[in-house]
Amino acid sequence: MSETEIKVPNIGDFKDVDVIEVLVSEGQTLKKNDPLITIESDKSSVEIPSNFDGKIKTLKIKVGDKVSEGDLILVLETITQAQKKVKENPVIEKKFEKIHEIKSETQQTSTNQNKVKNISSASPKVRKFARELGVDINQVIGSERKGRVIESDVKLFVATKSNNLVNNQNKNNEKIKQEYSHAEFGEVEIKDMPRVKKLSSKYLMNSWTNIPHVTNHDEADITELEEFRISLTDIYTGEKKKITPLAFIVKALTASLKKFPNFNSSIDEIEDGKMTIKKYYHIGIAVDTPHGLMVPKLRNADNKNINLISSELKKLSDQCKNLKIDKKELFGGSMTITSLGGIGGSFFTPIINYPEVAILGVGRSEKKQVHIDGKFVTRIVLPLSLSYDHRIIDGAEAARFNNDLKENLGKNFAYKLAV
């Protein structure tokens, strides 16, 4: 055997990139192109594969290390050219065939072993985590590149699947074969789905399939709120403040969550009959980016005023659009707001962001003639679409929640929201 050093290849202009996964261990046998480590920059995660077959003699890297091009990953014991020639010698190969024939009595066992090839890709740490939970990792659908399973995939599997659900899901996932290809009817273009959309599609399918959605539609009168918002000025410069309606909606929603704690909860899929009531108020904000929809969390919205919420909303939006948002900031929310106000439209049916139990859809506000005190007056109304998990929230509670939210966005609450 000879020793070969495996080093970090050319990874572009990046330096000191974080190692987030070590996918191998000392003594492990590798094949060419087997993944060794996963590195993550501000923009993406990349797996570094092996260039050779062999056995790992020494591992020189660990999770948390920072690497650049040329850094040593591991030392590999590889087969020398002389050994390779012996291995490829047809006489020797013939002898091995003879031995194989003698052992053909165990053909059934051998056949079964050959079938066990569809093994999920995952790090040793994730495999151990799955074993501790009693999960067959080969049943878990991986969300990372090439279907690699990570810890959050195992948690999602445990939280949403039972044996019956797995069987049902397998039936639901059977693909219908197209009778004709699209290209038979004209010119087409084949493109890869954006990575963000590819990852989110699994969570959207899980949410839509497993959560009984109901959507209540309503309208909030925000006439005084808009007048107050437009009137806000900087006390030092006298200039108008550019605060979007979304900042006020975040504050109003937080106030309603305090009054209706069921909306700030999650169903415990592992502990049957239990639910988790959250004591924090982290509001998810759906951000439209060139890469797909992302939902960062505005943390502790109950402790922030309108100015701070407005500035943090802009910061979160910029981080998502530039792919500089920390992955953890996309999880751990109370409830999500998805707004189409800047684009257009009124009512729609937003999909709940699992494991939350409700989501608020906001359309574009418009002026309408409203009948008040015996006469029609012009008011500014905001379309609201509240989707909720019917296992936790019933229709009457949703209607009360909408009424409270409308009151929070009304004339008696506008000033309080700014504090």
Sequence and secondary structure as in RCSB ss.txt:
>XXXX:A:sequence
MSETEIKVPNIGDFKDVDVIEVLVSEGQTLKKNDPLITIESDKSSVEIPSNFDGKIKTLKIKVGDKVSEGDLILV
LETITQAQKKVKENPVIEKKFEKIHEIKSETQQTSTNQNKVKNISSASPKVRKFARELGVDINQVIGSERKGRVI
ESDVKLFVATKSNNLVNNQNKNNEKIKQEYSHAEFGEVEIKDMPRVKKLSSKYLMNSWTNIPHVTNHDEADITEL
EEFRISLTDIYTGEKKKITPLAFIVKALTASLKKFPNFNSSIDEIEDGKMTIKKYYHIGIAVDTPHGLMVPKLRN
ADNKNINLISSELKKLSDQCKNLKIDKKELFGGSMTITSLGGIGGSFFTPIINYPEVAILGVGRSEKKQVHIDGK
FVTRIVLPLSLSYDHRIIDGAEAARFNNDLKENLGKNFAYKLAV
>XXXX:A:secstr
 EEEEEE    TT  SEEEEEE   TT EE TT EEEEEE SS EEEEE SS EEEEEE   TT EE TT EEEE
EEE  HHHHHHHT HHHHHHHHHHHHHGGGGHHHHHHHHHTT    B HHHHHHHHHTT  GGGS   SGGG B 
HHHHHHHHHH  HHHHHHHHHHT     SS GGGGS        HHHHHHHHHHHHHHHHS EEEEEEEEE HHH
HHHHHH B TTT  B    HHHHHHHHHHHHHHH GGGGEEEESSSTTEEEE SS  EEE EEETTEEE  EETT
GGG  HHHHHHHHHHHHHHHHTT S GGGGS  SEEEEE TTT  S       TT SEEEEE   EEEEEEETTE
EEEEEEEEEEEEEETTT  HHHHHHHHHHHHHHTSTTTHHHHH 
